[in-house]
Amino acid sequence: MAPEHPCQRSLYRVGIELGKSPYQKRLKGRIPERGCNLGFVSAGHGYFEDKLHGRQLVEAGSFLLQPRGYWHRFDPDPGTVWDEYWLQLRPEPVQAAFGDIVFKRPGVVMVGPRPDLIGLWRELYHAWPAYGARDPASAWVLLHRILFELRRAQQAAPLPTVDARMREADSWLRRRVTEAVIDLQGLAAELGMNYHAFRTAFKRHMGLAPKAYWLRLKMDRAEECLGIAGMSVTAVADYLGYDDPLYFSRQFKRIVGVAPSLYTGRGPSP
């Protein structure tokens, strides 16, 4: 049996939706759970909204970054349509291959009208049909080129301003993913805020309450350990501060959607 191509580990699906109308069922937004989504609007205009940046204008030539675990919603303006190209990616293999290009936060990155990007996406769409890769080697090259253009645009654009205290809280939580418990009341006090105000501000900026965000970070690390490092469930539970591997397994399945014993570098094992 031939080894799995890197593109098959990184890419779930590719789609093209031309003349897409506003989708009213998105009014309450969504939180991607399976993977990161990347969209590109080539024609039309509308909005993209998330808890971190609020409502942002989308014009022709906009990348739409939709990382796993973050609430967002987007649509063409009422009474209009747009052309949308999209990818659904597995976060961990993509990060291993492309580094920080993996989308940690949602948002809009403007690159302007790009017929070349549309051409790359159409080629990728034909090289990667819905139920398996027709040409994974070509698809891998095309995916590299699309993500390279995104990375170049990200490096050229200034990062959105985020409340400094929320950045500090994010960093504090990331440093403690291997701890068994965390003192969120103490964190709020360090930031000069009462806990209620801190929790409200954090959820507004990050899309999740502090504890839920910390648990999501723990499960992201667990996926890396299970799928890339190949650690056992018991070892991962111990590494992340869980005394009981069964409790860790229940939390992993609740947040990720699959038991850790079934998780591999490709996501859930068949």
N, C-alpha and C positions, 0 to 999 in steps of 0.2 A: 504494500500500500504506500503510495507516494506521500511524503511529509506534507503537512498543511502549509500552504503559502502564507507569508506574513499578512497579505491583504485579506485573506480569509479570517485571520484572527482579529483584524482591526476594523473591518467594515461590515455593518449589518445590511444596510439597504441604501439605494440611491433612487431619488425620485425627481420628476419634473412635472410641475403643475402650471400650465399656461392659461391665462384668463381666469385666475382664481378669484372668486368673489369673497366678501366678508363671511366668515364662518361664525354664526351667532352662538353656537355651542361653546365657543372659546371664551365667552364673556367672563366666566369665573376663573379663567386661566388654567394652567396645568403645570405639573412638576414631572419632568422626564425621570423615569426610574430605571429604564433598561440601559440607556447609554446617553452619550452626548449627541446633540443634534446641531448641524451647521446648515444654515440656509443662505441663499443668495437671491436677492430680488433684482432682476435685470430690467424690469419695466414696471411702471406704476408707482404709487406712493401710499403710505399708511403710517402705522405706528408700531412700536415695540415697547412693552411696559414690563418692568420688574420691580422688586422691592428695593433694589440697590440704587438704581438711577431714576426711578419714576418713569414717566412717559417720554419716549424718544421718537423723533421723526425718522421715518424710513423713506428713502428716496431710491430711485433707480441706481443700482451700483452699491447696494448695502449688503454686507455680510450680517447675518443674524446668529449670534452665539447663544446656544441653549444648553448649558451643562446639566448633568444629571443632578437631581436633588434640589433645583432652584425653581421657585414659582415664576412664571412669566405668562404673557399673552401677547399676541400680535395679529394684525389683520390689515387688509387694504382699507382705505377710508370708505365710509358708507357710500354706496352708489357707484363705486369704482371697482376695478379688478387690477391684479398685478400678476407678473410672471415670476414663479418661484422655483428655484432649484435647491435640492436639499440632500444631505447625507445623514445617516445615523451611524455613529461610531462607537466602538467599545473603548472606554476611557483608558484602561491600563495598558493595553498593547500600543495604542496610539501614543501615549506618553513615553513608553519605552522607545518607540521609534522616532518620535518627533520632539520629545522634551516638553518645554513649557507651552507649546502650542495647544496642549489640552486646555479646554475652557474651564477655568476655575469659577468664573462668574459670568452671568449673562450680559448681553449688550449688543450694540450696533457698531460695526466698523465700516466706515465709508471708503470705498475705493473708486467710485465713479463708474460710468459706463465702460464695460469691458467685454467686447465681443470675443476676445481670446478666452476669457473665463467661461463664457457660455459654450464655446466650442469644446473646451476641456470637459465640462460637465456632461455634455451630450455624448462625447466619446466614452466617458466613464459609465454613463447610463447603459450604453450598448455593450460595453465590456463586462458589465456586472448586472445581469438580469435578477429578478426578484428571488429566484430559488436556486442560487448557486452561481459561482463565477464561470463565465464562458472563457475569459482570458485573464486570469489573476495577475500575470506578470505585467500586462499592459495596464490593467486597472491600478496596480500598485504605483506605477510611474505617474499616471494621471492624478492619483490621490496626492502623491508627493508634490506635484506642480500646483494643485489647488491650495494645499495647505501652506506651501511656500509663499504664495501670493497673499494669503491671509496673514502669515507671520510678518511679511514685509510691511503690510498696511498697519499692523499692530505696532511695529517698531517706529513707524513714522508718525503715529497719532499719539497725543498725550493721553495718559490714563485718566479716566473720570475721577473727580475728587470724591473721596469718601471720608466720612467723619473719622478723625484721627483716633478717637477712642475706640471705634468699632474695628479699625485696623489692628489696634493694639489687642483688643479682645480676641480677634481672629487668630493672631499670632500666639497669644497665650493658650488658647484651646488647642491649636495644632501642636504645641510643645508638650501637651499632656495627653496625647492619644493612648499612651501605654499605661496611664495611671488608672487605678481602680475606681477612685472617686475624685471629684473636683469640688472646690469651694466657690460656687458662683456668687454667693453673697459677698465673699471676700474679694472676688474679682471686681464686682460692682463698686465696692468701697475703694479699691485701688484706683478706679477710674473716676472717683469723686461723684458717684451717682448712687441713689437708692436702688434697690434691686428691681422694683417695678418699672422705674424709668429706664434702667439698663436693658431689661428684658424686652420692653416695648421697642426701644431704639434698635436693639440688635436684630430683632425679628423684622423690623421695617427695612433695615439695610441688607440683611443676609437671606431673608426669605424663610428662615426657620428660627425657633426659639433656641437659646444658647445650649441647653442640654441636648435637644434633638440634633442640633448642628454638630456638637461634639460626638454624639453617637454615630452620626453619618460619617464623620472623619475617621472614627475607629473602624467602621465597616469598610471604608475605602482602603484603609491600611490592611485590613484583614484580606480583602480581595487581592491586594498586591502580594501578600505573604502566601496565600493559597494558590493563586493562579500563576504567579511569576516565579516566586522563590520555591514553591512546591512544599511548603511546611505542612505538617499534620494539623488537624483541627485542634488537638490538645495543645500542641506547641503554640499555635496562634492565640488560643484563648489565654494561655499563661503569659505570653508576650504582651497582650493587651490588658492585663490586669484582672482577668476573670478567674476566680477560684473554681468555678463550676463550668466545665466545657459544655454541659447540656444547656445551661442558661445562656452561654455565649451563642450556641447553635440556634436557640430560639430567637434571640435578638437578631442574629445575622439573617435568618429566614424572614423575619418580620420586615426588616429594612431593605434587604437586597432582593428578596423574593424567591430564593432557592436555598436549600440546606447547604451548609458549608462543605459537607462530605461529598456533595455532587458538583462542587465548583472547581473549574479548571481555568487555565489561562485563556480559554476561549469563552468563558462564562459558564453557564450550566452545562454539564456533560450530558450527552445524549442518553 
